[in-house]
Amino acid sequence: MKKISNFPQLIITLSFHLSVWLIERFSNIEKYQKKVDKLHELEKGMLGKDIAECLSKNKLRLVPGYESHDLKHVLLDYKMSPVDEIRMQAFMIGNGNISIPSLAIF
């Protein structure tokens, strides 16, 4: 029974990692990594540094078009995990920010 209850979590995790992988493959990651490097140089307690640390902690990268999305993760204290990504998308949809990616993830 435990394997069946873990199946939705497995699907969420695989979908999350596939989405991140696809976005990274079609983006100029080097340009965005330089931006994150600069954010790491900011003083502790600054939002930009918090975003950079959150990305690093979760072994994720800043990708084009998702800067404000990552900002919301930090501001709203949604972890950068598959389950919290679904929570984030529910927040986005609930606030009228409806997109194909948000509907697909939700």
N, C-alpha and C positions, 0 to 999 in steps of 0.2 A: 504494500500500500504506500510506503514511503516513496518508492520510485515514481509512482504515479503523481503524488503530490509535488514532487520536485520537477516534473515535466514542464509546467508553465514557467518556472524560474529558468530552466535550461533554455527554453525558446526565447525568453526575454533577453537573456545574456548573449546568446548567439546572434540575435537580431541587432542588439546594441553594438557588438564588436564588428559585425559585418558592415553596419552603417558607418561606423568610424573609419574602418579600413577603406571603404569606397570613397568617402569624402577626402581622405588623405591622399589617395591615389590620383585624384583629379585636381589637386591643389598645389600651389607653390609653397610647400611647407618650409623651405629654407627661409624665405622672406618673413614668414610668421614666427619662426623660431627666433629670429633676431629681435622681433618685437617682445617676445616673452623674456629673452635674455635681458633686455632693457628694463622690463617690469621687475625682474628679480633684483635689480640694483636699487629700487626704491626703498624708502624707509619702512621698517616694520609698522604695521597698522594701516598702511595705505592700501586702498582697494585694489590698485593695480598689482601690488606685490601679493596680496591675498589670492588674486586670480592666478597669478603665475605659480604660486605655491600649491594651489589646489590642482592645477593641471599637472604639475610635476609629481605630486603625491599620488595621483591616479594614473600616472604614466600615459597621459593624453597630451595632445598638442593643440595649439590654437589653430583653427582652420578658418578660411575666409567665409564670411557670412554668419559665423557663429560667435562672434565676439560678444555681442549683447546677450546671447544665450548663456555663455559661460559666466558673464557678470551676474545674471539672475540666479544662477546656481549658488554663487557665493553670497549674494545679498539675501536670498530666501533660505539659505542653509539647506538646500537640497544637495545631497551628495552626488557625485558623478558616478553613479552606479545604475545598472539597468532599471531597477525598481524605482529609484528616485527620478530617473529620466521619464518614466511614465507619469509620475507625480507632476514633474515639470510640464509635460505636455498637457496634462489636465488643467493646470494653472493657465497655460497659454491659451488653450481653447476656451476656457471659462472667461478669459479676458478679451475674447474676440480676435485673437491672433491665430486664425485658422489657416493652415497650410497643408499641402499634401504630406510633407514629412511628419507634421504633428499628428495628423489623423492616422497615418500609417503606424506610427509608434504607439499612439494611444490605443 
